[in-house]
Amino acid sequence: MECEWKPDQQGLQQILQLLKESQSPDTSMQRSVQQRLEQLNQYPDFNNYLIFVLTKLRTEDEPTRSLSGLILKNNVKAHYQNFPNGVADFIKSECLQNIGDSSPLIRATAGLSAVANV
């Protein structure tokens, strides 16, 4: 995956919707979202979407961006060996480029994701 990777807008909107739904206090909604997120791990570029939300969508609220980064960190820890060629490098590059984000929450999340990727 090269740094020029761009998300499909429909896919991006679906992932953003899932991230927002996962913040619901409704536990059945959270379980449903968790199952859908696990299914998305079958798609090779799912983690690219997560890093895109974390590092590029500065118009999104911080909790949504940070949650994307935390899911990414967990995916790196759990599925790193299954990542297609180049995905880990793309994630690491994006995290390192965004460790200087103006938001302390996003900086910390990007740092966690980068460390999980080492």
C-alpha positions as CSV (number, residue, x, y, z in Angstrom):
1,M,0.0,0.0,0.0
2,E,1.4,3.4,-1.0
3,C,0.9,6.7,0.8
4,E,-1.4,7.7,-2.0
5,W,-4.1,5.3,-0.8
6,K,-7.5,6.9,-0.9
7,P,-10.6,5.5,0.7
8,D,-13.8,4.7,-1.1
9,Q,-16.3,7.3,0.2
10,Q,-19.1,4.9,0.7
11,G,-16.9,2.5,2.7
12,L,-15.5,5.4,4.7
13,Q,-19.0,6.6,5.6
14,Q,-20.0,3.1,6.7
15,I,-16.9,2.8,9.0
16,L,-17.5,6.3,10.4
17,Q,-21.1,5.3,11.2
18,L,-19.9,2.1,12.9
19,L,-17.4,4.1,15.0
20,K,-20.1,6.5,16.1
21,E,-22.6,3.7,16.9
22,S,-19.9,2.0,19.0
23,Q,-20.0,5.0,21.3
24,S,-23.6,4.3,22.1
25,P,-24.5,3.4,25.7
26,D,-26.7,0.6,24.3
27,T,-24.8,-2.7,24.9
28,S,-26.7,-4.6,22.2
29,M,-25.7,-1.9,19.7
30,Q,-22.1,-2.2,20.9
31,R,-22.1,-6.0,20.5
32,S,-23.6,-5.6,17.0
33,V,-20.9,-3.0,16.1
34,Q,-18.2,-5.3,17.5
35,Q,-19.3,-8.1,15.3
36,R,-19.4,-5.9,12.2
37,L,-15.9,-4.5,13.0
38,E,-14.6,-8.1,13.3
39,Q,-16.1,-9.0,9.9
40,L,-14.4,-5.9,8.4
41,N,-11.0,-7.4,9.3
42,Q,-11.4,-9.8,6.4
43,Y,-11.0,-6.8,4.0
44,P,-7.3,-6.1,3.2
45,D,-7.7,-2.3,3.3
46,F,-9.8,-2.0,6.5
47,N,-6.8,-0.9,8.6
48,N,-6.1,1.7,5.9
49,Y,-9.5,3.2,6.6
50,L,-8.8,3.2,10.3
51,I,-5.5,5.0,9.9
52,F,-7.2,7.4,7.5
53,V,-9.8,8.3,10.1
54,L,-7.2,8.7,12.8
55,T,-4.7,10.8,10.9
56,K,-6.6,12.6,8.0
57,L,-10.2,13.3,9.1
58,R,-9.4,16.3,11.2
59,T,-13.1,17.4,10.8
60,E,-14.3,14.3,12.8
61,D,-14.6,14.6,16.6
62,E,-11.6,13.4,18.7
63,P,-13.4,10.5,20.3
64,T,-14.2,9.0,16.9
65,R,-10.7,9.5,15.6
66,S,-9.1,8.1,18.7
67,L,-11.4,5.1,18.7
68,S,-10.4,4.4,15.2
69,G,-6.7,4.4,16.3
70,L,-7.4,2.1,19.3
71,I,-9.2,-0.4,17.0
72,L,-6.2,-0.1,14.7
73,K,-3.8,-0.8,17.5
74,N,-5.8,-3.9,18.6
75,N,-5.9,-5.1,14.9
76,V,-2.1,-4.6,14.6
77,K,-1.6,-6.7,17.8
78,A,-4.1,-9.4,16.8
79,H,-3.8,-9.6,13.0
80,Y,-0.3,-8.2,12.0
81,Q,0.8,-11.5,10.5
82,N,-2.2,-11.5,8.1
83,F,-1.7,-7.9,6.8
84,P,-1.1,-7.7,3.1
85,N,2.3,-6.5,2.0
86,G,2.9,-2.8,2.7
87,V,0.0,-2.3,5.1
88,A,2.2,-2.3,8.2
89,D,4.6,0.2,6.6
90,F,1.7,2.4,5.5
91,I,0.3,2.4,9.1
92,K,3.7,3.1,10.6
93,S,4.4,5.9,8.2
94,E,1.0,7.6,8.8
95,C,1.3,7.3,12.6
96,L,4.8,8.7,12.7
97,Q,3.7,11.6,10.5
98,N,0.9,12.4,12.9
99,I,2.6,12.1,16.2
100,G,2.7,15.9,16.2
101,D,-1.1,16.3,15.9
102,S,-2.5,19.4,17.7
103,S,-4.7,17.1,19.8
104,P,-3.1,15.4,22.8
105,L,-5.6,12.5,22.5
106,I,-4.8,11.9,18.8
107,R,-1.0,12.3,19.5
108,A,-1.2,9.6,22.2
109,T,-3.3,7.3,20.0
110,A,-1.1,7.6,17.0
111,G,1.9,6.9,19.3
112,L,0.2,3.7,20.6
113,S,-0.6,2.6,17.1
114,A,2.9,3.2,15.9
115,V,4.4,1.3,18.9
116,A,2.0,-1.7,18.4
117,N,3.3,-1.8,14.8
118,V,7.0,-2.1,15.7
